[in-house]
Amino acid sequence: MIDLEAVVALRAVATNGSVAAAADALGFTPSAVSQQIKRLERGTRVALLERAGRGVVLTDAARQLVTSSATVLADLERIEADLHLASSATGADGAAARRITGEVRVGAFSTAVRGLLVDVLPRLREEHPELRVPLRESEPWETIALVASGQRDLGIVHRWGEVALAMPDHLVETALFTDVADVILRREHPLALAGATELTPQDLAEEEWVATFDSTICRQWLRRLFDGVSNAPRIVHESMEFENHLELVRAGLGVALVPRLGRSPLPDDLVAIPTVQPASVRGVVAVHRRSQADSPALQAVLDAVRVGAAGLHAG
């Protein structure tokens, strides 16, 4: 009998590219992941990983196992969802039972953690004390890969304008809200002193910028914002923390494009001005595997996220 937990570990290596990264995604040690895969090799009597320099690559047999196991794991998720649905459907008196148990692993980008989930998760714990909702921060592309491969159950991701964000067919999207990003300037900046209420890329062509790393979707949008504007944007400082962006702008070291979600109130010496032509907006969506659509636990978390998102939109 194939060890399904070990198969999940192998799928994590395939998704994340290394044993160490797979261990981090699963919350195990690299040694534990290696032992699971060795156990799987003994059980199947085939080699699954090969050394490649300092890392490992999947063998042809391993890639076949990863592909073939997707259907099996999806079927098991549906069975588990059906069991939870049956156990929480009605009580002895015919009233709907609200006892939600189990675990829903969530992945989300940093500003969604700070601006949305820090409020949602405590409410979930109060309403469903037997429900575990461990959280991992990750970029949208990584989150989608983690949900698609079964390493996370619910993902909160964002999509900027026309920046591509591939979504596998077995994932379901739920739109949550639209977030806006503003250009952050010092109040004494000439554009702020001129009373500008909107800024175009041409207005900002000569500015020096603070931005996230080149590998991020936010950075890709910043480049897309300046399509057709030569020599812009000029990225001078890089940081993954938007709070650092604000401080670098305060220090007079550039301007920054900072989303409103999760943004602290601006100090008096900074101003926020939206962009036009194009507007800097991102759609925030929740994603989960289609096989978990009937899971009461996942639906409880998704409902809580929707309520929290609606509160942000109303605010």
Phi, psi and omega in degrees: 000129180287134180282110185291326177298321178292326176297319177300320178296318178296319177297325179293321176297318179298320183285319188262347172093351180200162178294319181297315180293323177296319179298319179296319181293325183271347183081022178251178170271155175303324179298319180295318179295316178300318180295322178298317182289323175298321177296321178294321177298318178295320182291324182267343181062033174225151176284135184246332179234144176235145176291138175218097186066235178269356182245200180225156172230156178282141173284170177301320179297320180295318179296323177295320180295318178300315181294314184292329185285344184302316181294318181298313182294324177295319178297320179296323178296320179296319178298315179298318179298319179297320180296315179294324180295319180292321183285339182248012186289299181218153176269182182297331181270006178088353180281146179296131178272143182245020180280108181252125180234177176104201184220134173235111182273126187248139171239139183204155177284163194300316183287335173289325175299310186285320187266347184230304191286335178295340174266324184289315187296319176297323178293321177298320181295324178290318184283327184225076186296342179265006180259126178262134181227074178291143186243139173229131176276133179201155177291156185308315181297319179293319180300315179299318179296320181293319178291316182299325183270359178089009181272342169228155182258327180224132179240143172248117185229165177231153180230119180269122171042238182264008179293125185294140175218094186294135182237113179303152185297333184273008175257146179249133178259141172234115180293137180250302180191172176251128180256148180247141173248138180248153169281127180260124182233156168291146183298335180271002178296141182306322180293325178287318180296332179283355177079024181299134177252348175215151180229136175261163175304325179296325177298332189252009189298332184263001186281154169264141191242149165257132185212166173285176184295159184298334183281355186269155178291330177296319178293321178298321178294320180301319177295319180296326179304326185258019175306129179088354178254115186291144175060025179224150358277150176267101182277120181252319183236142181234136176203144178276350183257120180295332176299323176294324177302315180299317182292323178292323175294317178302326181281000178080024186259009178149190174240167183213153175254111189236124178298155178283328180299124178075007182275132177292156174304136183286142173293165186297337184270007176238151175230154179241127182229126181288160176263154173227159177052055007260165172284143179267091180231152177224137176274130179256126183227156171258144179229143174210165179287141181301329182292345180257011186302329183262009180287119179301323181295312180296318181296325178296317179291315180298318178299319180295321178294319178299316180297316178297320178295319179297323177295322178295317182295320179294325180289000000 
